[in-house]
Amino acid sequence: CTMKLHSLPCCVPGEVPLLTAKLTYANPQHKNGSQQEEEEVCMIQRPENTPTDQVVPNIIDQQRNRATVVEAIELAKFEADKGNLSTARDYLQKAKHRIANSSTGSSGYCANLVADVDTTMGYMGSSTTYAAVGQHQAQQVSQMWGQQRACGGGAHFQNVQQQQMVGAWNSR
């Protein structure tokens, strides 16, 4: 028996596969011992928008924002690699707008997301800057948030102890 858990694309409405289960077995009714195979795919329905009466937990909203940032940076990087810096910045600006309008948009977690988007967007101002620094920055931020880690490139810290630690380090 094998099971495959599908990755769910961010914000794609409609029917999407969640899990595929495959069972291979020897059918005792067949004398030749041939193997049989059965496969089932579990599908889920994803609505276009969250129902208005449904409360979305903050942790879910933050993770949606994280996925939005990763997707936007990947799309922006793809466009910037082709020389379409304006389109790349538009993707990042839309991600910032989505985060700002979310229920957790003002949280420290989302402030870190926005700070990394701003840093990435800043390196997409010109093709020279993008080629020198921006390409690497976009890749790094996308991978970090994809793995749910902040890269710290201009990110805001969530508590005073962290700010003091950074201040002490910088004053050395």
C-alpha positions in Angstrom: 0.0 0.0 0.0 1.3 3.4 -0.9 -0.1 6.8 0.0 0.7 10.1 -1.6 -0.2 13.4 0.0 -0.6 16.0 -2.7 0.7 19.6 -2.1 -2.2 22.0 -2.2 -1.7 25.0 -4.4 -2.3 28.3 -2.7 -5.7 29.9 -3.2 -6.9 27.7 -6.1 -10.6 27.2 -5.9 -12.5 24.1 -7.1 -11.9 20.4 -6.7 -8.3 19.5 -6.0 -6.7 16.2 -5.1 -5.7 15.7 -1.4 -4.6 12.1 -1.1 -3.9 9.2 -3.4 -4.0 5.7 -2.0 -2.7 2.8 -4.0 -3.1 -0.9 -3.0 -1.3 -3.7 -4.7 -2.4 -7.3 -3.7 -2.5 -10.9 -4.9 -6.1 -11.9 -5.7 -6.7 -15.4 -4.2 -9.4 -16.0 -6.7 -6.9 -16.0 -9.5 -4.9 -19.3 -9.7 -2.0 -17.7 -11.6 -1.1 -15.4 -8.6 -1.4 -12.2 -10.7 -1.2 -9.0 -8.8 -4.2 -6.6 -8.7 -3.9 -2.9 -8.2 -6.5 -0.5 -6.9 -6.1 3.3 -6.6 -8.4 5.9 -5.1 -8.0 9.7 -5.1 -9.5 11.7 -2.3 -10.6 15.1 -3.6 -11.6 18.1 -1.7 -13.7 21.2 -2.7 -12.1 24.6 -2.1 -14.4 27.6 -2.2 -13.5 30.7 -4.2 -13.7 32.7 -0.9 -13.8 31.9 2.7 -17.5 31.9 3.8 -18.3 35.1 5.6 -19.6 33.3 8.7 -16.5 31.2 9.0 -13.8 32.5 11.4 -10.3 31.8 10.1 -7.8 31.1 12.9 -4.9 33.5 13.1 -2.3 30.8 12.5 -4.1 29.7 9.3 -4.2 33.4 8.1 -0.5 33.8 8.8 0.3 30.7 6.9 -1.8 31.9 4.0 0.2 35.1 4.0 3.4 33.1 4.1 2.3 31.0 1.1 1.2 34.2 -0.7 4.7 35.7 -0.2 6.5 32.6 -1.4 4.3 32.4 -4.5 4.6 36.1 -5.2 8.4 36.1 -4.9 8.7 33.0 -7.2 6.5 34.7 -9.8 8.4 38.0 -9.4 11.7 36.2 -9.8 10.5 34.5 -12.9 9.4 37.8 -14.5 12.6 39.6 -13.3 14.8 36.9 -14.8 13.1 37.7 -18.2 13.7 41.5 -17.6 10.1 42.3 -16.7 11.0 44.2 -13.5 7.8 46.2 -13.5 5.6 43.1 -13.6 7.8 41.5 -10.9 7.3 44.5 -8.6 3.5 44.3 -9.3 3.4 40.7 -8.0 5.2 41.7 -4.8 3.0 44.8 -4.3 -0.2 42.6 -4.7 1.2 40.3 -2.0 1.8 43.2 0.3 -1.8 44.4 -0.3 -3.2 40.9 0.4 -1.3 40.7 3.7 -2.3 44.3 4.7 -6.0 43.3 4.2 -5.7 40.1 6.1 -6.8 39.6 9.7 -3.2 39.1 10.9 -1.7 41.8 8.6 -0.5 43.9 11.6 1.1 41.0 13.5 4.9 40.8 14.0 5.0 37.6 11.8 3.4 39.4 8.9 5.5 42.5 9.5 8.5 40.2 8.9 6.9 38.9 5.7 6.3 42.5 4.4 9.8 43.6 5.4 11.3 40.8 3.3 9.0 41.6 0.4 10.0 45.2 0.6 13.7 44.3 0.7 13.2 42.0 -2.3 11.2 44.7 -4.2 14.0 47.2 -3.5 16.5 45.0 -5.3 14.2 44.9 -8.4 14.5 48.6 -9.1 17.0 48.2 -12.0 18.3 45.3 -14.0 21.8 46.0 -12.8 20.8 45.8 -9.1 18.7 42.8 -9.7 21.5 41.0 -11.5 24.0 41.9 -8.8 22.0 41.3 -5.7 18.3 40.9 -6.3 18.3 37.5 -7.9 20.1 36.0 -5.0 17.9 37.9 -2.5 14.7 36.7 -4.1 15.9 33.1 -4.1 17.0 33.3 -0.5 13.8 34.9 0.8 11.6 32.5 -1.2 13.5 29.5 0.1 13.5 30.8 3.7 9.8 31.5 3.9 9.1 28.3 1.9 10.8 26.5 4.8 9.2 28.9 7.2 12.3 30.7 8.4 13.0 34.4 8.2 16.2 35.4 6.5 16.5 38.5 8.6 17.1 40.8 5.6 15.6 44.0 7.0 13.1 42.0 9.0 11.5 43.6 12.1 12.0 41.8 15.4 9.0 40.8 17.4 10.2 41.5 20.9 12.5 43.8 22.9 15.0 41.1 23.9 15.8 40.4 20.2 16.1 44.1 19.5 18.5 44.5 22.4 20.6 41.5 21.3 20.9 42.9 17.8 21.8 46.3 19.2 24.5 44.8 21.3 25.9 42.8 18.4 25.9 45.8 16.1 27.7 48.1 18.6 30.7 45.7 18.8 
